[in-house]
Structures are given as C-alpha cells and as structure tokens.
Amino acid sequence: MNPNLAALLDAACGQEAAQQLVQLMNIPACMSRSEEGTVTRAELAQALNMALFSGLLERVPTGRAYTADVIRAGGRVEFDHGALRTVRWPHCGALPPGEAAFTRILKPLGYRLNGTYPLERIRMTGRSYTHLDAPEHIAQFFVSELHPERFSAGFQRAATNVLGASADPLTPQAVAWLAELERDASLPLAAACALLPVLVRCFERRHGAPRLADYETLLAESAEMAWIATEGNAFNHVTDRVADVFAVADAQRALGRPIKDSVEVSKSGRVKQTAYRADPVVRTFIDEAGNPVERTVPGSFYEFITRDACLDPATDRTVLDLGFDAGNATGIFKMTAAA
C-alpha cells in the first residue's frame, strides 16, 4: 500500500473507512511508487476521488449493496468518473459561479479539460476533465453547469434565493497550498493531509435549507436545478467501469434493484452507460411561516459504464475512449428526476 495514499485517506475518512476503500477499489499502478514525505498531485487526486466515492456510498444504499456484492465476489471497483452539478450564475454568494468553483481545485490536482458537451434539452453544459498523469486510471470528473438565464424570471429569482448566501469552504491557506501544488505538482505530506479534508468539503451543499416555495418554483422548470437546491455540489453519481454493462444491467434487474430500463449508447458506439435510479433522501425546507418541514426528494445514484478502445490518430496507438456523449449524459441525468 502506498503510504502517502494511506495517510491521506486516514486524514479524510478515518482508518477503518480507508481500509475498506483499499479493499474495494482498484488503485492505479502509478501509485505503487511513493516518495517519503512528499505527495504528488496524482496521489492527492486519487485520495480525493476515493474519499468522494466513499461519501456517495454513505448516501446511496443501492450503491452500497452493489459494492458489497463486488467484495463478496472477490472483485474490485474501477472508478471511472464522478459527476457534479453547478450553476453558472453571478449570485452564488462567496462561491465562484459554475464550474469555476471546481476548476480552481481540479487544475492544481493535474486535471485538464477533455471535452465539452452541450446538454441543450436540460439547458446545461457538461465538461469532462481527465488527469494528465494517468488519464485511463485516475477517475475523471464530469462537471455540469446549469444556465438560469435560459429560464423564466421567477426561476432566476428562486435560484438567487437558494444560492445567494453560499459559503466558500476554501480557506486562504488552502488556496496557497493549491497554488504550490499547481507550481510544483507536489506538496509536503503534512500540507496534503491538511488540504484534503478541505477539498472534500467543497463537494457538499454550501447553501442553507431552501425555502419550499423556491424549491417548487425550480422543480416546475428544471428537475436538475431542484436537485442542486437540496444536494448542492455533492457528487451526483459515481461510475463503475465494467467489462459488459449490458450483463451488469441484466444481473441487477434480476436482483430487483432499480436499474434504468435501457442502456445509453454513444453515437460512436464505444461508450455505453446505465445507472440505478436515484435513492430517495429526506431533506429539510423552510415553509411560508419560516418553519422547517421535511420532504422526500431524489438523492444521488450509482452508474455503470463500458468503454471500448479506439485508435488515437495523433499517436497511432490504441487507447481507451475516455469521451462522453451529450445524449448519454442527458439520459443518465434523468435518474434524479425519476426517483
């Protein structure tokens, strides 16, 4: 076990959860080497991915049940990508608008833009980020932005009400560490262990309980924005890269789990995706009298993907197709609307 990765996971998740993650997930071969006292950007990116994966499993019972099956069968999860939703809007409180709140984290960690996907039907834009040091083995991020200006004036007011007092978890010290990481591609172990929990907190809801009236206004026009109102910037889903997504879907359906009715296939035919429907969660809202009320709403979910190889024309080498597909993404996004 890479001692740097072990120390990072212990700092972010605790020793017991860290051991469970190491048993559950495939760890990239580049993690087999480490330098004592110095954490590379790849190690920190891998630790962040694993901590966020663990956090999603705590919220998603169907994902926990599936991963328990994987462990019992002696297998491991190949973490392909995690997805999160943002709002490109000037009224986000202390947070930068849209994906800028996360590119300031992803770029120092070694991520670069790999593709842009207009999601016109849901008035969003998706972008994928791959890691420079191990693009096929360190999980990607799929970051989507919702565009409130494409909705009604009432929707825009509700979005401002929900997001306007958002807090920024990045401290000045964290910002300084990220700048050092971007410059040197590494950090001292103690700094990396202190930074990681701060980064994990960025992937949460950073605004307070929404007013129920605002939530209902958003829900009437966008299930995706309504989801953001209750879940914020938490991982919308994590994705397990499997050899045959059709076989996995059939097996999960036979177990009675809430798997999507069909598999989404990209235009190229090389990227195939399906997912569980989002698990329901109970969230607190503020009613017209200012009192807290609870409602059951869609939470996060667990996804499966199969990626075929293709020829890279730039290098004339066979590589894994790490792209996404706007049609696939739009279909997968519906998992939170259908819960």
C-alpha positions as CSV (number, residue, x, y, z in Angstrom):
1,M,0.0,0.0,0.0
2,N,1.3,3.4,-0.9
3,P,2.0,5.1,2.5
4,N,1.2,8.5,1.2
5,L,-2.2,7.4,-0.1
6,A,-2.9,5.6,3.2
7,A,-2.1,8.7,5.2
8,L,-4.3,10.9,3.0
9,L,-7.2,8.5,3.2
10,D,-6.8,8.3,7.0
11,A,-6.9,12.1,7.2
12,A,-10.0,12.3,5.1
13,C,-12.1,9.3,6.0
14,G,-10.6,7.6,9.1
15,Q,-8.5,4.4,9.3
16,E,-11.4,2.0,9.1
17,A,-13.0,3.6,6.1
18,A,-9.6,3.9,4.4
19,Q,-9.0,0.2,4.8
20,Q,-12.4,-0.6,3.3
21,L,-11.7,1.7,0.3
22,V,-8.4,0.0,-0.4
23,Q,-10.2,-3.4,-0.4
24,L,-13.0,-2.2,-2.6
25,M,-11.3,-0.1,-5.3
26,N,-8.6,-0.7,-8.0
27,I,-5.7,1.6,-7.3
28,P,-3.7,2.9,-10.3
29,A,-0.3,1.2,-10.9
30,C,1.4,4.6,-10.7
31,M,0.5,4.6,-7.0
32,S,3.0,1.7,-6.5
33,R,5.8,4.2,-6.1
34,S,5.9,7.0,-3.5
35,E,8.4,9.5,-2.0
36,E,8.5,9.7,1.7
37,G,7.2,13.0,3.0
38,T,6.1,14.3,-0.5
39,V,2.7,13.8,-2.0
40,T,2.3,14.0,-5.8
41,R,-0.7,15.6,-7.4
42,A,-1.7,12.2,-8.7
43,E,-1.7,10.7,-5.2
44,L,-3.8,13.7,-3.9
45,A,-6.2,13.4,-6.8
46,Q,-6.6,9.6,-6.2
47,A,-7.2,10.2,-2.5
48,L,-9.8,12.9,-3.2
49,N,-11.6,10.6,-5.6
50,M,-11.7,7.7,-3.2
51,A,-12.9,9.9,-0.3
52,L,-15.7,11.3,-2.5
53,F,-16.6,7.8,-3.7
54,S,-16.9,6.7,0.0
55,G,-19.1,9.7,0.7
56,L,-21.5,8.8,-2.1
57,L,-21.8,5.2,-0.8
58,E,-22.9,6.6,2.6
59,R,-25.8,8.3,0.9
60,V,-26.8,5.7,-1.7
61,P,-28.0,2.3,-0.3
62,T,-28.2,0.7,-3.8
63,G,-24.6,1.6,-4.4
64,R,-23.6,0.1,-1.1
65,A,-25.5,-3.1,-1.8
66,Y,-23.8,-3.5,-5.2
67,T,-20.3,-2.8,-3.9
68,A,-20.9,-5.3,-1.1
69,D,-21.6,-7.9,-3.8
70,V,-18.4,-6.9,-5.6
71,I,-16.3,-7.5,-2.4
72,R,-18.0,-10.8,-1.7
73,A,-17.2,-12.0,-5.2
74,G,-13.6,-11.0,-4.8
75,G,-13.7,-8.2,-7.3
76,R,-12.9,-4.5,-7.2
77,V,-14.5,-1.4,-8.5
78,E,-12.8,0.5,-11.3
79,F,-13.8,4.1,-10.6
80,D,-14.3,5.7,-14.0
81,H,-15.7,9.2,-13.2
82,G,-17.6,11.2,-10.7
83,A,-20.2,13.8,-11.7
84,L,-21.3,17.0,-10.0
85,R,-23.7,19.9,-10.9
86,T,-23.0,23.6,-10.6
87,V,-24.9,26.8,-11.5
88,R,-23.3,29.4,-13.8
89,W,-24.9,32.4,-12.1
90,P,-23.4,35.6,-10.6
91,H,-25.4,35.2,-7.4
92,C,-23.7,32.3,-5.8
93,G,-22.6,34.0,-2.6
94,A,-19.0,33.6,-1.8
95,L,-18.6,30.8,-4.3
96,P,-17.2,31.4,-7.8
97,P,-20.0,30.8,-10.4
98,G,-20.5,27.5,-12.1
99,E,-17.6,25.1,-12.7
100,A,-15.0,27.8,-11.7
101,A,-15.6,26.8,-8.1
102,F,-14.1,23.4,-9.1
103,T,-11.6,24.1,-11.9
104,R,-9.6,26.1,-9.3
105,I,-9.2,22.7,-7.5
106,L,-9.0,20.3,-10.5
107,K,-6.3,22.1,-12.4
108,P,-3.7,22.1,-9.5
109,L,-4.5,18.4,-9.0
110,G,-3.4,17.7,-12.6
111,Y,-6.7,17.7,-14.4
112,R,-7.3,19.2,-17.8
113,L,-10.3,19.8,-20.0
114,N,-11.0,16.7,-22.2
115,G,-14.4,17.5,-23.8
116,T,-17.4,19.9,-23.8
117,Y,-20.9,18.6,-24.2
118,P,-23.9,20.9,-24.8
119,L,-26.9,19.5,-22.9
120,E,-29.5,21.6,-24.7
121,R,-32.6,19.7,-23.6
122,I,-31.9,20.4,-19.9
123,R,-30.3,23.8,-20.6
124,M,-26.9,22.8,-19.1
125,T,-23.3,22.4,-20.4
126,G,-21.2,19.4,-19.3
127,R,-17.4,19.3,-19.4
128,S,-15.1,16.3,-18.7
129,Y,-11.7,16.6,-17.0
130,T,-9.0,13.9,-17.3
131,H,-5.8,13.5,-15.2
132,L,-2.6,14.3,-17.1
133,D,-0.5,11.6,-15.2
134,A,-2.8,8.6,-15.6
135,P,-5.8,9.5,-17.7
136,E,-7.2,6.0,-18.1
137,H,-6.7,5.0,-14.4
138,I,-7.4,8.1,-12.2
139,A,-11.1,8.8,-12.3
140,Q,-12.4,11.7,-14.5
141,F,-14.6,14.5,-13.3
142,F,-17.8,15.3,-15.3
143,V,-18.8,18.9,-14.2
144,S,-22.0,20.3,-15.5
145,E,-23.3,23.9,-15.4
146,L,-26.9,25.0,-15.4
147,H,-27.8,28.2,-17.1
148,P,-30.5,30.1,-15.2
149,E,-30.7,32.9,-17.8
150,R,-32.4,30.3,-20.1
151,F,-35.3,30.0,-17.7
152,S,-38.1,32.3,-16.5
153,A,-37.6,35.4,-14.4
154,G,-39.3,33.7,-11.4
155,F,-36.9,30.8,-11.8
156,Q,-34.0,33.1,-11.7
157,R,-35.2,34.8,-8.5
158,A,-35.7,31.4,-6.9
159,A,-32.2,30.4,-7.9
160,T,-30.8,33.6,-6.4
161,N,-32.7,33.0,-3.2
162,V,-31.3,29.5,-2.9
163,L,-27.7,30.2,-3.8
164,G,-27.2,33.8,-2.8
165,A,-25.7,33.1,0.6
166,S,-23.4,30.1,-0.4
167,A,-20.3,29.8,1.7
168,D,-16.8,29.1,0.3
169,P,-15.0,26.3,2.2
170,L,-11.6,27.1,0.7
171,T,-9.5,28.9,3.3
172,P,-6.7,31.3,2.4
173,Q,-4.2,28.6,3.5
174,A,-6.0,26.0,1.2
175,V,-5.7,28.4,-1.7
176,A,-2.0,28.8,-1.0
177,W,-1.5,25.1,-0.9
178,L,-3.3,24.7,-4.2
179,A,-1.0,27.3,-5.8
180,E,2.0,25.5,-4.5
181,L,0.6,22.2,-5.9
182,E,0.0,23.7,-9.3
183,R,3.5,25.1,-9.4
184,D,5.4,22.0,-8.1
185,A,3.0,19.1,-8.9
186,S,3.5,18.0,-5.3
187,L,3.1,19.1,-1.6
188,P,4.7,18.1,1.7
189,L,2.7,15.2,3.2
190,A,1.5,17.3,6.2
191,A,0.2,20.0,4.0
192,A,-1.6,17.5,1.7
193,C,-3.2,15.7,4.7
194,A,-4.5,19.1,5.9
195,L,-5.7,20.2,2.5
196,L,-7.6,17.0,1.6
197,P,-10.5,17.4,4.1
198,V,-11.0,21.0,3.0
199,L,-11.3,19.8,-0.7
200,V,-13.8,17.1,0.3
201,R,-16.0,19.8,2.0
202,C,-16.1,21.7,-1.4
203,F,-18.2,18.7,-2.7
204,E,-21.2,19.3,-0.4
205,R,-24.2,21.7,-0.3
206,R,-22.7,25.1,0.5
207,H,-26.0,26.9,1.0
208,G,-28.7,26.6,3.7
209,A,-32.0,24.9,3.6
210,P,-34.0,26.2,0.7
211,R,-37.5,27.7,1.0
212,L,-40.1,25.2,-0.1
213,A,-41.7,27.8,-2.4
214,D,-38.4,28.4,-4.2
215,Y,-37.8,24.6,-4.5
216,E,-41.2,24.2,-6.1
217,T,-40.6,27.0,-8.5
218,L,-37.3,25.5,-9.6
219,L,-38.8,22.0,-9.8
220,A,-41.5,23.2,-12.2
221,E,-38.9,24.1,-14.8
222,S,-35.8,22.0,-14.0
223,A,-35.5,18.8,-12.1
224,E,-31.7,19.3,-12.2
225,M,-31.8,22.7,-10.5
226,A,-34.3,21.4,-7.9
227,W,-31.7,18.7,-7.2
228,I,-29.0,21.3,-6.8
229,A,-31.2,23.2,-4.3
230,T,-31.3,20.2,-1.9
231,E,-28.0,18.4,-2.7
232,G,-25.7,21.3,-3.8
233,N,-22.3,20.3,-5.3
234,A,-22.3,16.8,-3.8
235,F,-21.4,14.0,-6.2
236,N,-24.5,13.5,-8.3
237,H,-23.2,10.0,-9.1
238,V,-20.1,7.8,-9.2
239,T,-19.5,5.4,-12.1
240,D,-18.0,1.9,-12.1
241,R,-16.2,0.9,-15.3
242,V,-17.3,-2.7,-16.1
243,A,-16.5,-5.1,-18.9
244,D,-20.1,-5.6,-20.1
245,V,-22.6,-3.0,-18.9
246,F,-25.5,-5.0,-20.6
247,A,-24.7,-8.1,-18.5
248,V,-24.4,-6.0,-15.3
249,A,-27.8,-4.3,-16.0
250,D,-29.4,-7.7,-16.6
251,A,-27.9,-9.1,-13.3
252,Q,-29.0,-6.1,-11.3
253,R,-32.5,-6.2,-12.8
254,A,-32.8,-9.9,-11.8
255,L,-31.9,-8.9,-8.2
256,G,-34.8,-6.5,-8.2
257,R,-32.6,-3.4,-8.0
258,P,-33.9,-0.1,-9.5
259,I,-31.7,-0.2,-12.6
260,K,-32.5,2.0,-15.7
261,D,-34.8,0.3,-18.2
262,S,-32.3,0.8,-21.1
263,V,-28.5,1.3,-21.7
264,E,-27.5,4.6,-23.2
265,V,-25.1,4.1,-26.2
266,S,-23.0,6.9,-27.6
267,K,-23.1,7.9,-31.3
268,S,-19.7,6.3,-31.7
269,G,-21.0,3.1,-30.2
270,R,-17.9,2.9,-27.9
271,V,-19.4,4.3,-24.7
272,K,-22.3,2.5,-23.0
273,Q,-23.9,3.7,-19.7
274,T,-26.7,2.8,-17.4
275,A,-27.5,3.5,-13.8
276,Y,-29.7,2.9,-10.8
277,R,-32.5,5.4,-10.2
278,A,-31.6,7.9,-7.5
279,D,-32.1,6.8,-3.9
280,P,-34.7,9.0,-2.1
281,V,-33.4,11.1,0.8
282,V,-35.2,13.3,3.4
283,R,-34.3,17.0,3.2
284,T,-35.4,20.0,5.3
285,F,-37.1,23.0,3.7
286,I,-38.4,26.3,5.2
287,D,-42.1,26.9,4.7
288,E,-44.0,30.2,4.3
289,A,-44.2,30.6,8.1
290,G,-40.5,30.2,8.5
291,N,-40.8,26.7,10.0
292,P,-38.7,23.7,9.0
293,V,-40.5,21.0,7.1
294,E,-39.2,17.7,5.7
295,R,-39.8,16.3,2.2
296,T,-38.5,13.2,0.5
297,V,-36.6,14.1,-2.7
298,P,-34.2,12.4,-5.1
299,G,-30.7,11.9,-3.9
300,S,-27.6,10.6,-5.6
301,F,-27.1,7.4,-7.6
302,Y,-24.6,4.8,-8.8
303,E,-23.8,4.4,-12.5
304,F,-22.1,1.7,-14.7
305,I,-20.1,2.3,-17.9
306,T,-18.3,0.2,-20.5
307,R,-15.7,1.9,-22.6
308,D,-14.3,0.4,-25.8
309,A,-10.8,1.1,-27.2
310,C,-10.2,3.3,-30.3
311,L,-7.2,4.4,-32.4
312,D,-5.7,7.7,-31.4
313,P,-4.8,9.4,-34.7
314,A,-2.3,11.6,-33.0
315,T,-0.1,8.7,-31.8
316,D,-1.4,5.8,-33.9
317,R,-1.9,3.9,-30.6
318,T,-4.9,2.0,-29.3
319,V,-6.3,3.8,-26.3
320,L,-9.5,3.7,-24.2
321,D,-12.2,6.0,-25.4
322,L,-12.4,8.4,-22.5
323,G,-15.1,10.6,-24.1
324,F,-18.7,11.2,-23.2
325,D,-21.8,11.7,-25.2
326,A,-24.4,14.5,-24.7
327,G,-27.3,12.1,-25.4
328,N,-26.0,9.6,-22.9
329,A,-25.5,12.3,-20.3
330,T,-29.0,13.7,-20.7
331,G,-30.5,10.2,-20.3
332,I,-28.4,9.5,-17.2
333,F,-29.3,12.8,-15.7
334,K,-33.0,11.7,-15.7
335,M,-32.2,9.2,-12.9
336,T,-32.6,12.0,-10.4
337,A,-35.9,13.2,-11.9
338,A,-37.4,9.7,-11.8
339,A,-36.8,8.9,-8.1
